[in-house]
Amino acid sequence: MASSGASFKSGGIRRKAAKKGLAFTVMIVGSSGCGKSTFVNTLCESPVILRKDHADAEKAALQKTVSITPTTVEMDEDGLKLSLTVVDTPGFGDNINNEPAFEDILGYIEHQYEEILSQESRIKRNPRFQDNRIHVLLYFIQPSGHSLREMDIEFMRQLGPRVNVIPVIAKADSMTPQELNAFKKRVMEDISHYKIPIYDFPYDEDEDDEETIEENNELRALLPFSVIGSEDEVVLNGRRVRCRQYPWGVVEVDNSKHCDFSKLRYMLLSSHLHDLKDITHDVLYETWRTEKLSKEGHHDDDDEPAAE
């Protein structure tokens, strides 16, 4: 599958997309308390998930997500109108049996495919139908410093065949740079060992140019992305930055030397957006569609045995 670096190089297509706007959907999945809600607000650069209104400031906290909740934000990325839908999911890991939470998330993803298949089967399609397929799922991993938990391994293995999964290390500032690099390495070793399908920035050496291949290799080397979320801003050296402050210094959200947030955001909302959408439609949806229709006994005329 060619990467997005080769996508949308036609000026006419891009102008049409810029005029109409692009729809893109991101799902956020992970354990309770790993900063998913703060990350959503940081990604969207707006308070998509509001804080609870407490008189006591110390009790102010992000509202806990109790159901799968899609929220759409209209954005402008480098002159391109973008309708970004972020699907927030309840944190899991608090219960002994987390299977129901897994089933709800997987069911939500497949339900969007069901809706598309239903539209494709209509003689007259609804011109106002909205495609709500999940184009990428950010799977948040707790910064344990050890390796992937069995729960994470199993759930990502279930999700991978249905959606573009990108692993993300939450609250990366809780580890030293050395600890973070070692943890990244262990996570990727687990992903390889357990054959977990993730979006690993694919490219075609025969079709993609050197710049695209180099960019994808650089992004692949960052997996899993380390992120820090913060809505707080301070002025440093005359510039306003989003950061987290500690007694020993400041960690900047958008500083690529401090974490991978800026590169992850640019990849999602700009450089690889089209590739993620293409793979969702051409590979993941088509695979699901083929499996579903085969189970229901459908087959192509070409598959019928020739008459003797």
Sequence and secondary structure as in RCSB ss.txt:
>XXXX:A:sequence
MASSGASFKSGGIRRKAAKKGLAFTVMIVGSSGCGKSTFVNTLCESPVILRKDHADAEKAALQKTVSITPTTVEM
DEDGLKLSLTVVDTPGFGDNINNEPAFEDILGYIEHQYEEILSQESRIKRNPRFQDNRIHVLLYFIQPSGHSLRE
MDIEFMRQLGPRVNVIPVIAKADSMTPQELNAFKKRVMEDISHYKIPIYDFPYDEDEDDEETIEENNELRALLPF
SVIGSEDEVVLNGRRVRCRQYPWGVVEVDNSKHCDFSKLRYMLLSSHLHDLKDITHDVLYETWRTEKLSKEGHHD
DDDEPAAE
>XXXX:A:secstr
   GGGSS  HHHHHHHHHH EEEEEEEEEBTTSSHHHHHHHHHTS SS B   SSGGG  B    S EEEEEEE
EETTEEEEEEEEE   B SSS  HHHHHHHHHHHHHHHHHHHHHHT SS  TT       EEEEEE   SS   H
HHHHHHHHHTTTS EEEEESSGGGS HHHHHHHHHHHHHHHHHTT         TTTS HHHHHHHHHHHHH SE
E      EEEETTEEEEEEEETTEEEETT TTT SHHHHHHIIIIITHHHHHHHIIIIIIHHHHHHHHHHTT   
GGGS    
